[in-house]
Amino acid sequence: MKANPRLLAITILCQRQETGQPVDLIRDNILTKAMPDNAKDSPLVTALVYGVLRWQRYLDAILQDFSSHPLAKMKNLTLQALRVGLFQLCFMDRIPPSAAVNETVKALKESRQPKWLTGFVNGLLRNISRQMETLPSHWDNSLMPPAVRLSHPDWLYQRWLVRYGEDQTLRICTTNNHQGPLVLRVNSTLMTREGFINELEKSGIAAQPGIYCPEAVVLPDFRGDIGGLPGYASGTFMVQDEGAQLISLMLGPFGSGKYLDACAGLGGKTVHLAQLIPDGSQVVAIEPNPMRFKLLQENIKRTGMADRVSCRQTTLGDFQDETDGFFAAILVDAPCSGLGVIRRHPDIRWNRNPDDLQRYPAEQLKLLAEAAALLVPGGILVYATCSIEPEENEEVVAQFLAAQPQFTLSSPPDFPPAAQRFVNTKGFFQTQPDETLDGFFAARLVKSKE
């Protein structure tokens, strides 16, 4: 495959449409093969892919107005190329319209599409480019239904409308369509936050302290390769939203003992826990997915936490059967719909449906029950999701407490003062997607000592 950024973007979008796999995994796999030694165009590829996914429904509405051929009957490749071309025309001011059209058509030619098809795409995009001033704007609320112009599925928009009202729903959808700032968590075992910010600024990278977490650093303007940031190879930081950083703090106070990260994923919270626990303590991290487990191990090694973290490639249920140990605190960062982190993962809105909100809670309750059996009396169990949906959050906790009366809800002690407003009167931690945070939920559950 030639490293044509538009062709790579079209290929990634086609694979996502065909497989339903997370787009970040598809992107990383394709870019690793296509740009092993030259990643200068990878930010453009990512901008095109994520931009199309954010604005897909809005783009399709415009395309359908101009196309004599129904979008539903187009080949996947053709539709994705049209979306990539139109996204450039509508949202990428630095790319001249002629280049947006020409380079998109060139990508189709490189993929050996027939002349009639490249001519169709060329003609359609040029026709739209000549009439840009007449197109309905995504911020004009009079020409398109809000779910269309803000590019969200009807079922999700209506769901939020009922729960939050129009103003808040529009704010959430608008937030989801804008790229959030890059947020890092400093590895405090290696460097202070102030020292890390100084290192970034020496390299010409604007950085500022986070708002809520003592180890958070925000890079408001950075759009480059994260692996090229100062300190990446030496494990000075990990990428992590401030909302996710706050969840790890809910397991405190951090005394000596064994800790379990029951759904470790790539290890963001695992490494954070390893930073927070006292010397001599240990974190066991469980992750069943082979690809994620490999990345988990790499992150543990990169951040210098191998002496504090033991990784196991297994499920929590199998681990429960194998272990004879118990834990002082357990984090269950459960698989969920991810509807609170659409800003970071724009494909989620197209990968989910209402049935998912009935499917995930059963798995979440199973994980909580398995974790509860591994907790010492008086231990702490933190249940967390990156969802803002009550079926996965408050309702799961209510069902768990009904089945496990030895547990009680508890507000997190010693929580950062700036973040205490995210803990409600019941003790639930909940953030909404906005300019500074993604949407997270967590509950701190304490097991009785008897």
C-alpha positions as CSV (number, residue, x, y, z in Angstrom):
1,M,0.0,0.0,0.0
2,K,1.4,3.4,-0.9
3,A,1.6,5.9,1.9
4,N,-1.0,8.3,0.3
5,P,-2.7,9.9,3.4
6,R,-6.1,10.1,1.8
7,L,-6.0,6.5,0.6
8,L,-4.9,5.4,4.0
9,A,-7.8,7.3,5.6
10,I,-10.3,5.7,3.2
11,T,-8.8,2.3,3.8
12,I,-9.1,2.7,7.6
13,L,-12.7,3.9,7.3
14,C,-13.6,1.0,5.0
15,Q,-12.2,-1.6,7.4
16,R,-14.0,0.0,10.4
17,Q,-17.3,-0.1,8.5
18,E,-16.8,-3.7,7.5
19,T,-15.5,-5.1,10.8
20,G,-16.9,-2.8,13.5
21,Q,-13.6,-3.0,15.2
22,P,-12.4,0.1,17.2
23,V,-11.0,2.6,14.7
24,D,-7.9,3.3,16.8
25,L,-6.7,-0.3,16.6
26,I,-7.3,-0.4,12.8
27,R,-5.5,2.9,12.3
28,D,-2.5,1.8,14.4
29,N,-2.2,-1.5,12.5
30,I,-2.5,0.2,9.0
31,L,-0.1,3.1,9.8
32,T,2.5,0.8,11.3
33,K,2.6,-1.2,8.0
34,A,2.3,1.8,5.7
35,M,4.5,4.3,7.4
36,P,7.1,2.4,9.4
37,D,9.9,4.9,8.8
38,N,8.0,8.1,7.9
39,A,5.1,9.2,10.1
40,K,5.0,12.8,9.0
41,D,1.6,12.3,7.3
42,S,0.1,10.2,10.2
43,P,-1.5,13.3,11.9
44,L,-3.3,14.1,8.6
45,V,-4.5,10.5,8.3
46,T,-5.8,10.6,11.9
47,A,-7.5,14.0,11.3
48,L,-9.3,12.8,8.2
49,V,-10.4,9.5,9.8
50,Y,-11.6,11.0,13.1
51,G,-13.1,14.0,11.4
52,V,-15.2,11.9,9.1
53,L,-16.4,9.8,12.0
54,R,-17.3,12.8,14.0
55,W,-19.3,14.5,11.2
56,Q,-20.4,11.4,9.3
57,R,-24.2,12.0,9.5
58,Y,-23.9,15.7,8.6
59,L,-21.6,14.8,5.6
60,D,-24.0,12.1,4.4
61,A,-26.9,14.5,4.5
62,I,-25.0,16.9,2.2
63,L,-23.8,14.2,-0.1
64,Q,-27.3,12.8,-0.5
65,D,-28.7,16.2,-1.4
66,F,-26.2,16.4,-4.3
67,S,-25.9,12.8,-5.4
68,S,-28.4,11.2,-7.9
69,H,-27.3,7.8,-6.6
70,P,-28.5,6.7,-3.1
71,L,-25.7,6.5,-0.6
72,A,-27.0,3.2,0.7
73,K,-26.4,1.6,-2.7
74,M,-22.8,2.9,-3.0
75,K,-19.8,0.7,-2.6
76,N,-18.1,1.2,0.8
77,L,-14.9,2.5,-0.9
78,T,-16.9,5.1,-2.9
79,L,-18.8,6.4,0.1
80,Q,-15.8,6.7,2.3
81,A,-13.9,8.6,-0.4
82,L,-16.8,11.0,-0.8
83,R,-16.9,11.5,3.0
84,V,-13.1,12.2,3.1
85,G,-13.3,14.6,0.2
86,L,-16.3,16.5,1.6
87,F,-14.8,16.6,5.1
88,Q,-11.8,18.5,3.7
89,L,-14.1,20.9,1.9
90,C,-16.2,21.6,4.9
91,F,-13.7,21.5,7.8
92,M,-10.1,21.7,6.7
93,D,-9.5,25.4,5.8
94,R,-5.8,25.0,5.2
95,I,-6.4,22.6,2.3
96,P,-7.5,24.4,-0.9
97,P,-10.7,23.0,-2.4
98,S,-9.0,22.0,-5.6
99,A,-6.4,19.9,-3.6
100,A,-9.1,18.3,-1.5
101,V,-10.9,17.1,-4.6
102,N,-7.8,16.2,-6.7
103,E,-6.0,14.3,-3.9
104,T,-9.2,12.3,-3.0
105,V,-9.7,11.4,-6.7
106,K,-6.0,10.5,-6.9
107,A,-6.4,8.1,-4.0
108,L,-9.2,6.3,-5.8
109,K,-7.1,6.0,-8.9
110,E,-4.3,4.5,-6.8
111,S,-6.7,1.9,-5.6
112,R,-7.4,1.1,-9.3
113,Q,-11.0,2.2,-9.4
114,P,-12.7,2.4,-12.8
115,K,-12.6,5.7,-14.7
116,W,-16.4,6.1,-14.5
117,L,-16.3,5.9,-10.7
118,T,-13.4,8.3,-10.2
119,G,-15.3,10.6,-12.6
120,F,-18.4,10.4,-10.6
121,V,-16.6,11.2,-7.3
122,N,-14.7,14.1,-9.0
123,G,-17.8,15.6,-10.5
124,L,-19.9,15.3,-7.3
125,L,-17.2,16.9,-5.1
126,R,-16.5,19.7,-7.6
127,N,-20.2,20.4,-7.8
128,I,-20.4,20.7,-4.0
129,S,-17.2,22.8,-3.8
130,R,-18.8,25.4,-6.2
131,Q,-21.8,25.7,-3.9
132,M,-20.2,25.7,-0.5
133,E,-21.8,29.0,0.6
134,T,-25.3,27.5,0.1
135,L,-24.6,24.4,2.3
136,P,-26.4,24.1,5.6
137,S,-24.0,24.8,8.5
138,H,-23.5,22.4,11.3
139,W,-24.0,25.3,13.8
140,D,-27.2,26.7,12.1
141,N,-30.2,25.1,13.9
142,S,-32.8,26.0,11.3
143,L,-31.9,24.0,8.3
144,M,-31.2,20.5,9.6
145,P,-32.6,18.4,12.6
146,P,-30.1,18.8,15.5
147,A,-29.2,15.0,15.5
148,V,-28.2,15.3,11.8
149,R,-26.3,18.6,11.9
150,L,-24.5,17.4,15.1
151,S,-24.0,14.0,13.6
152,H,-25.4,11.7,16.3
153,P,-27.8,8.7,16.0
154,D,-31.4,9.5,16.6
155,W,-31.8,7.0,19.4
156,L,-28.9,8.5,21.3
157,Y,-29.9,12.1,20.8
158,Q,-33.5,11.4,21.9
159,R,-32.3,9.5,24.9
160,W,-30.2,12.4,26.1
161,L,-33.0,14.8,25.2
162,V,-35.4,13.1,27.6
163,R,-32.8,12.9,30.4
164,Y,-30.9,16.2,30.1
165,G,-33.1,18.5,28.1
166,E,-32.3,20.3,24.9
167,D,-29.5,22.7,26.1
168,Q,-27.4,20.1,27.9
169,T,-27.9,17.6,25.0
170,L,-26.7,20.1,22.5
171,R,-23.7,20.8,24.7
172,I,-22.8,17.2,25.0
173,C,-23.1,16.6,21.2
174,T,-21.1,19.7,20.4
175,T,-18.4,18.6,22.8
176,N,-18.3,15.1,21.2
177,N,-17.6,16.7,17.8
178,H,-14.5,18.6,18.9
179,Q,-11.1,17.1,19.5
180,G,-10.2,17.4,23.1
181,P,-6.8,18.6,24.4
182,L,-4.1,16.0,25.0
183,V,-4.0,15.2,28.7
184,L,-1.0,13.4,30.3
185,R,-0.4,12.0,33.7
186,V,3.1,12.5,35.0
187,N,4.9,9.4,36.4
188,S,5.6,10.9,39.9
189,T,8.2,8.2,40.7
190,L,10.4,9.7,38.0
191,M,9.6,13.5,37.8
192,T,7.5,16.2,39.3
193,R,4.7,17.8,37.3
194,E,6.6,21.1,37.3
195,G,9.8,19.5,36.0
196,F,7.9,17.8,33.2
197,I,6.2,21.0,32.1
198,N,9.6,22.7,32.0
199,E,11.0,19.9,29.8
200,L,8.0,20.3,27.4
201,E,8.4,24.0,27.2
202,K,12.1,23.7,26.5
203,S,11.1,21.7,23.4
204,G,8.7,24.4,22.4
205,I,5.5,22.5,23.5
206,A,2.9,24.6,25.3
207,A,1.8,22.8,28.5
208,Q,-0.1,23.7,31.7
209,P,-1.1,22.0,34.9
210,G,-4.4,20.1,34.9
211,I,-7.4,21.5,36.7
212,Y,-8.4,18.6,39.0
213,C,-5.5,16.1,39.4
214,P,-2.1,16.7,41.0
215,E,-0.2,14.8,38.3
216,A,-2.2,16.0,35.2
217,V,-0.6,18.0,32.4
218,V,-2.6,19.5,29.6
219,L,-1.2,20.1,26.1
220,P,-3.9,22.3,24.6
221,D,-2.4,22.7,21.1
222,F,-0.5,19.5,20.5
223,R,-1.5,17.4,17.5
224,G,1.7,15.5,16.7
225,D,3.1,12.0,17.5
226,I,2.8,11.2,21.2
227,G,5.8,8.9,21.0
228,G,7.9,11.9,20.0
229,L,7.2,13.9,23.1
230,P,10.0,14.3,25.6
231,G,10.0,11.6,28.2
232,Y,7.9,9.1,26.3
233,A,10.5,6.4,25.9
234,S,11.7,6.8,29.5
235,G,8.2,6.4,30.9
236,T,7.8,9.9,32.2
237,F,4.1,10.1,31.4
238,M,1.0,8.2,30.2
239,V,-1.9,9.6,28.2
240,Q,-4.9,9.8,30.5
241,D,-8.0,12.1,30.8
242,E,-8.3,13.8,34.2
243,G,-11.6,12.0,34.8
244,A,-9.8,8.6,34.5
245,Q,-7.0,9.9,36.8
246,L,-9.6,10.7,39.5
247,I,-11.0,7.2,39.4
248,S,-7.7,5.7,40.6
249,L,-7.7,8.1,43.6
250,M,-11.0,6.6,44.8
251,L,-9.2,3.5,46.0
252,G,-7.4,5.5,48.7
253,P,-6.2,5.7,51.4
254,F,-3.4,3.6,50.0
255,G,-1.9,1.4,52.7
256,S,0.4,-1.6,52.4
257,G,-1.1,-4.7,50.7
258,K,-2.1,-6.2,47.4
259,Y,-4.2,-4.4,44.9
260,L,-6.1,-5.8,41.9
261,D,-6.8,-4.1,38.6
262,A,-9.5,-6.5,37.4
263,C,-9.9,-5.0,33.9
264,A,-6.5,-3.5,33.2
265,G,-6.8,-2.7,29.4
266,L,-3.7,-0.8,28.3
267,G,-2.6,-0.1,31.9
268,G,-3.4,3.6,32.4
269,K,-5.0,3.0,35.8
270,T,-2.7,0.1,36.6
271,V,0.4,2.3,36.4
272,H,-1.3,5.1,38.3
273,L,-2.1,2.6,41.2
274,A,1.5,1.4,41.1
275,Q,2.6,5.1,41.6
276,L,0.1,5.6,44.5
277,I,0.8,2.5,46.6
278,P,3.5,2.5,49.3
279,D,6.8,0.6,48.8
280,G,6.5,-3.1,49.3
281,S,2.9,-3.2,48.0
282,Q,1.9,-4.9,44.7
283,V,-0.6,-4.5,41.9
284,V,-1.9,-7.5,40.0
285,A,-3.3,-6.5,36.6
286,I,-5.7,-8.8,34.7
287,E,-6.3,-8.4,30.9
288,P,-7.7,-11.3,28.7
289,N,-7.3,-9.7,25.3
290,P,-4.0,-10.7,23.7
291,M,-3.4,-7.3,21.9
292,R,-4.3,-5.2,24.9
293,F,-2.2,-7.5,27.2
294,K,0.9,-7.0,25.0
295,L,0.4,-3.2,25.2
296,L,-0.2,-3.5,29.0
297,Q,3.1,-5.2,29.4
298,E,4.9,-2.6,27.3
299,N,3.4,0.3,29.3
300,I,4.4,-1.4,32.6
301,K,8.0,-1.9,31.3
302,R,8.2,1.6,29.8
303,T,7.1,3.3,33.0
304,G,9.5,1.3,35.2
305,M,6.7,-0.4,37.2
306,A,7.6,-4.0,36.6
307,D,8.7,-4.5,40.2
308,R,5.3,-3.2,41.5
309,V,3.0,-4.8,38.9
310,S,2.3,-8.5,38.1
311,C,0.4,-9.0,34.8
312,R,-1.9,-12.0,34.1
313,Q,-3.5,-12.7,30.7
314,T,-6.7,-14.3,31.9
315,T,-10.3,-13.4,32.8
316,L,-11.4,-12.4,36.2
317,G,-13.5,-15.5,36.6
318,D,-10.5,-17.8,35.8
319,F,-8.3,-15.8,38.0
320,Q,-10.8,-16.2,40.8
321,D,-10.6,-19.9,40.5
322,E,-6.8,-20.0,40.4
323,T,-5.8,-17.6,43.1
324,D,-5.7,-18.2,46.8
325,G,-5.0,-14.6,47.7
326,F,-7.2,-11.7,48.7
327,F,-6.8,-8.0,48.0
328,A,-7.0,-4.9,50.1
329,A,-8.6,-3.0,47.2
330,I,-9.9,-3.9,43.7
331,L,-10.6,-1.7,40.7
332,V,-13.3,-2.9,38.3
333,D,-13.0,-0.6,35.3
334,A,-15.7,-2.5,33.5
335,P,-16.3,-3.0,29.8
336,C,-19.1,-0.6,28.9
337,S,-20.8,1.3,26.1
338,G,-18.2,4.0,26.2
339,L,-20.8,6.7,25.6
340,G,-19.0,9.1,27.9
341,V,-15.9,9.2,25.7
342,I,-17.2,9.7,22.3
343,R,-15.1,12.8,21.9
344,R,-11.9,10.6,22.1
345,H,-13.5,7.7,20.2
346,P,-15.9,9.1,17.7
347,D,-16.7,5.7,16.1
348,I,-18.5,4.6,19.3
349,R,-21.6,6.5,18.4
350,W,-22.0,4.4,15.2
351,N,-21.0,1.1,16.9
352,R,-23.6,1.2,19.6
353,N,-27.4,0.6,19.7
354,P,-30.0,0.6,22.5
355,D,-29.7,-3.2,23.0
356,D,-26.1,-2.6,24.3
357,L,-27.5,-0.9,27.3
358,Q,-29.2,-4.1,28.3
359,R,-26.3,-6.3,27.4
360,Y,-23.4,-4.6,29.2
361,P,-25.0,-4.6,32.7
362,A,-25.1,-8.3,33.0
363,E,-21.4,-8.6,32.3
364,Q,-20.7,-5.7,34.7
365,L,-22.6,-7.4,37.5
366,K,-20.8,-10.6,36.9
367,L,-17.4,-8.9,37.2
368,L,-18.4,-7.1,40.4
369,A,-19.6,-10.4,42.0
370,E,-16.3,-12.1,41.0
371,A,-14.3,-9.2,42.4
372,A,-16.3,-9.1,45.6
373,A,-15.2,-12.6,46.4
374,L,-11.5,-11.6,46.2
375,L,-11.7,-8.7,48.6
376,V,-10.6,-8.8,52.3
377,P,-13.1,-7.8,55.0
378,G,-13.0,-4.0,55.2
379,G,-11.5,-3.8,51.7
380,I,-12.4,-1.3,49.0
381,L,-14.1,-2.1,45.7
382,V,-14.3,0.7,43.1
383,Y,-16.6,0.1,40.1
384,A,-16.0,2.4,37.2
385,T,-17.2,3.0,33.6
386,C,-16.6,5.5,30.8
387,S,-20.4,5.7,30.3
388,I,-22.9,8.4,31.3
389,E,-25.9,6.0,31.1
390,P,-27.7,5.0,34.3
391,E,-28.3,1.4,33.2
392,E,-24.5,0.8,33.4
393,N,-23.9,3.0,36.4
394,E,-26.3,3.7,39.3
395,E,-28.6,0.8,38.3
396,V,-25.7,-1.7,38.3
397,V,-24.5,-0.5,41.7
398,A,-28.1,-0.7,43.1
399,Q,-28.4,-4.3,41.9
400,F,-25.0,-5.2,43.3
401,L,-25.8,-3.7,46.7
402,A,-29.1,-5.6,46.8
403,A,-27.3,-8.9,46.2
404,Q,-24.3,-8.1,48.4
405,P,-25.6,-6.5,51.6
406,Q,-22.1,-6.6,53.2
407,F,-21.1,-3.7,51.0
408,T,-21.9,0.0,51.5
409,L,-21.4,3.1,49.4
410,S,-18.7,5.4,50.6
411,S,-17.5,8.8,49.4
412,P,-13.8,8.9,48.5
413,P,-11.6,10.4,51.3
414,D,-8.9,13.0,50.6
415,F,-10.3,13.7,47.1
416,P,-8.7,16.7,45.3
417,P,-10.7,19.7,46.4
418,A,-11.3,20.9,42.9
419,A,-12.9,17.5,42.0
420,Q,-15.2,17.2,45.0
421,R,-18.1,18.7,43.0
422,F,-18.2,15.6,40.9
423,V,-19.2,13.4,43.9
424,N,-22.9,13.6,44.6
425,T,-24.8,13.1,47.9
426,K,-24.9,9.3,47.4
427,G,-21.2,9.2,46.9
428,F,-21.2,8.5,43.2
429,F,-18.5,10.1,41.1
430,Q,-19.9,11.3,37.8
431,T,-18.4,13.7,35.1
432,Q,-20.1,15.0,32.0
433,P,-18.3,15.5,28.7
434,D,-17.2,19.1,28.5
435,E,-14.2,21.2,27.4
436,T,-12.0,19.7,30.2
437,L,-13.3,16.2,31.0
438,D,-14.8,13.2,29.4
439,G,-17.8,11.4,30.9
440,F,-16.9,8.9,33.7
441,F,-18.7,7.2,36.5
442,A,-17.4,5.4,39.6
443,A,-18.7,4.1,42.9
444,R,-16.6,3.3,46.0
445,L,-17.9,0.2,47.8
446,V,-16.6,-0.8,51.2
447,K,-16.9,-4.4,52.4
448,S,-17.9,-4.9,56.0
449,K,-15.3,-6.2,58.4
450,E,-17.5,-9.0,59.8
